[in-house]
Structures are given as structure tokens and as C-alpha cells.
Amino acid sequence: MKKRDELPDCPVATTVQLIASKWKLLILRNLLARPWRFNELQKNLEGISQKILTDSLRSMEADGIITRTVYPEVPPRVEYALSELGETLRPLMKEMENWGNGYKARLE
């Protein structure tokens, strides 16, 4: 997790730094529904490369937004889920969904 002095003074800029990439937002969207495995995410997020998915997941895990659980099976199973902190993004993501739906409705 980043230290306070590593983050911007502006709270909006802090949020943007932590989650505002196309792929991170879409990963969060998926994890709001349920835990996902790496390959499931990669197949669902059309166009994402393995490197970008790996980097995004590692970054969000380091920031405490998601958790990574490794199950001791053969072959190993790894699942990604929202952490307690990540769950606090649920209302923000819902508002983004509402805004997007409202925008699209204006175009009809």
C-alpha cells in the first residue's frame, strides 16, 4: 500500500492514480460481481494483454484494493476478489454505471 506522502494532495487525483485506467475499472466492474480467476478475466476483458492484466492485478493488490487467494490444488487455482477496501468502491462504480446509462439514454 502506498504511503500518504506518495499520493497527490488532491483526493480526486489520488482516486485517479489508484483506479483510473481503462483496464482497472473493467477489472473492478467484474470483481464487483464475484471472485474471478486470471484466465476468466483475460477472456472476459477482450483486448487486454497478459502483461497488462498481470500488472493491473499486482498494482491493485499492492494498493489493497483486491485480494489474491492461491488454493493448494494441482494445478494451483488463484482467485482475485475485492478486498474490504475495494468494496468501498462499490458506490462509486454504481454511480459511474448510472451516469453511463443516463448519458446513453440522452442519445436515444
DRENMI-757774 format. One record per residue: residue in one letter; x negated, y, z negated of N, C-alpha, C, O in turn. Coordinates in steps of 0.05 Angstrom, whole numbers, padded with zeros to 5 digits, always signed. Each point is the difference from the previous one (the first is absolute). Layout:
BEGIN
aXYZXYZXYZXYZ...
This chain:
BEGIN
m-00017-00023+00000+00017+00023+00000-00018+00025+00000-00021+00001-00013k+00030+00019+00028-00016+00024+00001+00001+00015-00026+00019-00002-00015k-00039+00019+00010-00001+00017-00023+00014+00027+00007+00001+00007+00024r+00008+00006-00044+00014+00026+00005-00016+00019+00016+00010+00014+00018d-00036-00012-00023-00017+00019+00014-00006-00008+00029-00011+00016+00015e+00018-00040-00008-00003-00009+00028+00024+00006+00017+00000-00004+00025l+00022+00014-00037+00024+00006+00014+00004+00030+00004-00011+00016-00015p+00026-00009+00036+00005+00029+00005+00016+00012-00023+00014-00014-00015d-00016+00040+00012+00015+00014-00021+00030-00001+00006+00016-00002-00018c-00009+00004+00043+00028+00000+00009+00012-00027-00003-00011-00020+00011p+00034+00017-00025+00012-00027-00003+00010-00012+00027+00000-00024+00003v+00009+00041+00015+00008-00010+00026-00024-00011+00015+00002-00021+00013a-00024+00035-00014-00024-00009+00013-00010-00027-00012-00011-00017+00014t+00015+00014-00040-00007-00025-00014+00016-00023+00011-00010-00021+00007t+00036+00025-00004+00018-00020+00011-00008-00007+00028-00001-00023+00008v-00004+00044+00008-00008-00005+00028-00026-00016+00001-00002-00018+00016q-00017+00025-00033-00025-00015+00000+00004-00029-00006-00014-00017+00011l+00032+00010-00029+00004-00027-00009+00017-00017+00018-00006-00024+00004i+00026+00035+00009+00019-00017+00015+00006+00009+00028+00013-00015+00015a-00021+00039-00007+00009+00011+00025-00017-00008+00024-00014+00016+00012s+00016-00041-00005-00010-00009+00026+00023-00017+00012+00016-00011-00015k-00015+00010+00040+00022-00014+00014+00002-00029-00012+00022-00009-00006w-00045-00004+00004+00001-00028-00009+00006-00003-00029+00015-00018-00007k-00026+00035-00010+00006-00003-00029+00030+00004-00005+00011-00015-00016l+00001+00034+00029+00029+00004-00004+00016-00024+00009+00019-00007-00013l-00027-00005+00035+00015-00023+00010-00005-00025-00018+00018-00016-00003i-00042+00014-00007-00006-00022-00019+00017+00004-00025+00012-00019-00010l-00011+00043+00000+00017+00006-00024+00029-00007+00006+00014-00011-00017r-00004+00019+00041+00027-00006+00007+00006-00030-00002+00021-00008-00011n-00039-00008+00021+00003-00029-00002-00001-00010-00029+00017-00017-00008l-00036+00027-00007-00003-00010-00027+00022+00009-00019+00004-00011-00021l+00012+00031+00029+00023+00007-00015+00021-00022+00000+00016-00002-00019a-00016-00014+00039+00020-00022+00003-00008-00025-00016+00017-00013-00013r-00043+00007+00014-00010-00025-00013-00030-00002+00003-00012+00016+00015p-00001-00035-00029-00028-00005+00005-00004-00012+00028+00017-00014+00010w-00040+00021+00001-00007-00010+00027-00027-00012+00000-00018+00007-00016r+00014-00027+00034-00027-00011+00005-00013+00016+00022+00014+00014+00016f-00040-00015-00015-00016+00016+00020+00010-00005+00028+00006+00019+00015n-00004-00045-00007+00008-00006+00028+00028+00009+00006+00006+00008+00023e+00012-00009-00043+00027+00009+00004+00000+00030+00006+00013+00010+00019l-00028+00005-00034-00002+00029+00004-00012+00006+00028+00011+00017+00014q-00032-00031-00007-00013+00005+00026+00020-00005+00023+00000+00015+00019k+00015-00037-00021+00020-00006+00021+00022+00020+00001+00010+00008+00021n-00001+00002-00045+00023+00018-00001-00008+00028+00008+00016+00015+00012l-00041-00007-00017-00009+00027+00007-00013+00000+00027-00025+00000+00002e+00041+00000+00019-00010-00002+00027-00020+00022+00006+00005+00023-00003g-00029-00032+00012-00020+00019+00008-00022+00005-00020-00020+00012+00006i+00024-00022-00031-00020+00004-00020-00023-00020+00003+00005-00024+00006s-00029+00033-00008-00023-00018+00002-00005-00013-00027+00008+00010-00021q-00022-00032+00022-00007-00014-00025-00017+00018-00018+00004+00001-00024k-00022+00014+00036-00018+00018-00016+00016+00022-00013-00004+00006-00024i+00023+00007+00038+00016+00022-00011+00018-00011-00022+00002+00013-00021l+00010-00036+00025+00017-00012-00021-00017-00007-00024+00008+00007-00023t-00031-00019+00026-00017-00006-00022-00009+00025-00015+00002+00001-00025d-00011+00019+00040-00009+00025-00013+00023+00014-00015-00004+00010-00022s+00028-00010+00034+00023+00013-00013+00008-00014-00025+00005+00012-00021l-00004-00039+00022+00007-00016-00024-00021+00004-00022+00007+00004-00023r-00032-00005+00030-00021+00004-00020+00001+00027-00013-00003+00003-00024s+00008+00018+00041+00002+00027-00010+00023+00003-00019-00003+00012-00022m+00026-00022+00029+00024+00002-00017-00003-00016-00025+00010+00007-00021e-00024-00030+00023-00005-00016-00024-00019+00015-00019+00004+00001-00024a-00025+00011+00035-00019+00016-00016+00013+00024-00013-00008+00008-00022d+00028+00003+00035+00014+00023-00011+00023-00008-00019+00013+00017-00012g-00010-00043+00008+00020-00010-00019+00029+00000+00010+00018-00003-00015i-00015+00006+00041+00027+00001+00012+00011-00027+00006+00025-00005-00002i-00042-00014+00009+00009-00028+00005-00017-00019-00017-00021+00007-00010t+00031-00031+00008-00015-00022-00013-00005-00022+00021+00015-00003+00019r-00037-00011-00023-00008-00022+00017-00001-00025-00019-00016+00000-00019t+00032-00020+00025+00000-00024-00016-00010-00023+00017+00011-00006+00022v-00031-00008-00032-00011-00023+00014+00010-00025-00015-00005-00003-00024y+00018-00015+00039+00010-00025-00012-00020-00022+00005-00009-00003+00023p+00002-00012-00043-00020-00022+00003+00012-00024+00014+00005-00021-00012e-00002+00024+00038+00011-00022+00016-00020-00005+00023-00019+00015+00004v+00023-00037+00010-00016-00006+00024+00019-00001+00023+00017-00018+00001p-00019+00036+00019-00018+00023+00000+00010+00021-00019+00023+00001-00008p-00041+00017+00000+00007+00021-00019+00023+00017+00011+00001+00007+00024r+00017+00001-00042+00022+00018+00008-00004+00026-00015-00004+00001-00024v+00006+00021+00039-00003+00027-00011+00025+00016+00006+00009+00000+00023e+00002+00012-00044+00024+00017+00004-00006+00028-00010-00014+00005-00019y+00026+00014+00034-00002+00028-00007+00027+00010-00009+00020-00007+00013a-00019+00022-00035+00025+00011-00010-00005+00028-00011-00022+00008-00005l+00044+00006+00001-00002+00026-00013-00007-00003-00029+00010-00018-00013s-00028+00034+00003-00006+00000-00029+00021+00017-00014+00019+00010+00013e-00021-00008-00039+00018+00017-00015-00001+00029+00010+00020+00013+00003l-00045-00004+00002-00004+00027+00011+00012+00002+00028+00013+00019+00006g-00017-00040+00010+00011+00000+00027+00030+00002+00000+00012+00012+00018e+00001-00025-00037+00029+00001-00002+00010+00028-00004+00023+00007+00008t-00039+00011-00020+00009+00028-00004+00002+00015+00027+00011+00022+00001l-00022-00034+00021+00003+00012+00026+00027-00006+00013+00007+00011+00021r+00008-00029-00033+00026-00009+00012+00018+00024+00006+00011+00002+00022p-00006+00017-00041+00017+00023+00006-00010+00017+00023+00015+00010+00016l-00042-00006-00015-00012+00016+00022+00005-00014+00027+00007+00013+00019m-00011-00039-00018+00004-00015+00025+00030+00001+00008+00006+00001+00023k+00012-00003-00043+00029+00001+00006+00007+00028+00011+00016+00001+00019e-00027+00020-00029+00005+00027+00010-00011+00003+00029+00012+00013+00016m-00035-00026-00011-00011+00001+00027+00019-00015+00019+00005+00009+00023e+00006-00031-00032+00020-00015+00016+00025+00017+00005+00009+00002+00023n+00001+00011-00044+00024+00017+00003-00006+00022+00020+00017+00006+00017w-00040+00007-00020-00006+00022+00018-00002-00010+00029+00010+00013+00018g-00023-00035-00013-00002-00011+00027+00027-00007+00011+00005+00005+00024n+00012-00017-00040+00027-00006+00010+00016+00026+00007+00014+00001+00020g-00017+00019-00037+00013+00026+00005-00010+00013+00025+00015+00011+00016y-00041-00012-00011-00012+00011+00023+00011-00014+00025+00008+00013+00020k-00008-00039-00020+00009-00015+00023+00030+00005+00005+00009+00001+00023a+00007+00003-00044+00029+00005+00003+00004+00027+00014+00020+00003+00014r-00038+00017-00019+00003+00026+00013-00005-00002+00030+00009+00017+00015l-00023-00037-00007-00006-00003+00029+00022-00013+00016+00000+00000+00024e+00020-00011-00038+00021-00015+00013+00021+00019+00011+00020-00009+00012
